Amino acid sequence: VASRISLAAIIADAAAHAPALHRAHLSEAHCTLVETLGFDRRYVRGEGQYLWDDQGRRVLDCLSGFGALAIGRAHPVVVDALRQCLDLAPPAWVRMELNPLAGAAARALVHAAKAGDMRVFFTNSGTEAVEAALKFARRHTGRPGFLAWDRAFHGLTLGALSINGNPDLCEGFGPALADARCVAFGDLDAVRRELARGDVAAMVVEPIQGKTLQQLEPARMRDLAELCRRHGTLLVADEVQTGGGRTGTFLALEADGVQPDIVTLSKCISGGFVPVGAALVSPTVWRSTYSGMGEAFVHSSTLHEGPLAMTAVLATLHVIEQDGLVERSRRLGAMLHESLRRECGAIECCVGVRGRGLMAGVAIDPARVPSASRVPVVGPLLSPMIGQCVAQDLLDRHGVLAQVTGSRSPVVKFLPPMTLDEADVQVIATATAAALRRLQRGAFFPATAQALARWALGARG
Ligand SMILES: Cc1ncc(COP(=O)(O)O)c(C=O)c1O
């Protein structure tokens, strides 16, 4: 009989050797990146919106696992539900049965999303939800094509990558799906021209772009939906990042008054513990794929509708509703945007506060950072590091973990758990202003140049 494993002992041992383990068995490149940028702290505890490292330093986590920790870390209701699931050990993945937990989770998700009679296909990630959406759209329309915005991000599997508007992520992985194309963000005339070709199964959009935090005005989003309807093209709302309440409504498109044909979700509904995703699909589109019992498994996945995943969905939706997290995101999100504007608006390199609710960012124009543009040769080299400098400073000096998207047009992005409080909001705004002022004074570049030199001399990844 196998003996018990001690997870605490495994974690303690592996934490002591994490760089070596990663270099030997995982990604050297990731290791080098984290070390070069100075993000190689050892975190020993996470609770709510905070992390603690082995030096006892508390960090406000505004990266939140790229959005997966939307209800905070180790939420007691989710922990309790998952423990109940393990204790009950309901028979999982029988497959030739009607999984009650999946039924309950689907009902709860449709209710939370106010999605009427939409059907749910559960997945294990965001990109799989997008793949499902692409397949459902092709099958329903009988058309091969897809349309997306440039700078869009929909995941990294091949179908999702084909509608990715960031060429650096696609390089060397082609050919992409032959009939997938991107048009300039917000260019409805270009969309009209593409749809008029009559070969586009679906237009896939993020209500707020994760890479740029750009969004269409609600009226233009409604125009886009109408254009799609007129041309028989399905509208797919990729709410993998925006969904679950963080923008102030459960689905971001709810606020725009648009009803998409398919909605993809993931991150938030995981409760921060179990990978899960979902495609919500209108009944007519659904029936084109699942047209009879012979087709019941025509699109499926062995490990979807897992008991822990379904439990995580149920517990997370329960927390979002009972703790009023959608309303909280709306209120604190408005406060965050206002505070960022107030604190950062007058700093020269700041060219705007973007996003909605608790998906917020500060856009920086590298050309307005004098020390970067003036230094000959090194200036242009450092320029793509500018956003990263701000993120580094936010962590080192202010204990705020944030993300930078885009290197040439950086946006310092905050995706905090929806459970953060008013004091946290103020910390984010004042810390960002302080970091931007230091950037404006050129205070970062010696440290950044050192980090780059270290990397250039010692890089292996
Ligand atoms: C809008 C959007 N779609 C899809 C994905 C892909 O999700 P995953 O990383 O779970 O595959 C992401 C991930 O960041 C996303 O932001």
The ligand as an SDF file (V2000), in Angstrom:
LIG
                    3D

 16 16  0  0  0  0  0  0  0  0999 V2000
   -9.6480   37.0950  -23.5850 C   0  0  0  0  0  0  0  0  0  0  0  0
   -8.8800   35.8150  -23.4160 C   0  0  0  0  0  0  0  0  0  0  0  0
   -9.2440   34.7400  -24.1300 N   0  0  0  0  0  0  0  0  0  0  0  0
   -8.6200   33.5660  -24.0070 C   0  0  0  0  0  0  0  0  0  0  0  0
   -7.5650   33.4180  -23.1400 C   0  0  0  0  0  0  0  0  0  0  0  0
   -6.8720   32.0940  -23.0190 C   0  0  0  0  0  0  0  0  0  0  0  0
   -7.1700   31.5140  -21.7990 O   0  0  0  0  0  0  0  0  0  0  0  0
   -6.2150   30.3760  -21.2190 P   0  0  0  0  0  0  0  0  0  0  0  0
   -4.9380   31.0360  -20.8540 O   0  0  0  0  0  0  0  0  0  0  0  0
   -6.9590   29.8290  -20.0410 O   0  0  0  0  0  0  0  0  0  0  0  0
   -6.0610   29.3580  -22.2780 O   0  0  0  0  0  0  0  0  0  0  0  0
   -7.1500   34.5100  -22.3660 C   0  0  0  0  0  0  0  0  0  0  0  0
   -6.0290   34.3830  -21.4380 C   0  0  0  0  0  0  0  0  0  0  0  0
   -5.4500   35.3230  -20.9640 O   0  0  0  0  0  0  0  0  0  0  0  0
   -7.8230   35.7420  -22.5010 C   0  0  0  0  0  0  0  0  0  0  0  0
   -7.4790   36.8170  -21.8050 O   0  0  0  0  0  0  0  0  0  0  0  0
  1  2  1  0
  2  3  1  0
  2 15  2  0
  3  4  2  0
  4  5  1  0
  5  6  1  0
  5 12  2  0
  6  7  1  0
  7  8  1  0
  8  9  2  0
  8 10  1  0
  8 11  1  0
 12 13  1  0
 12 15  1  0
 13 14  2  0
 15 16  1  0
M  END
$$$$
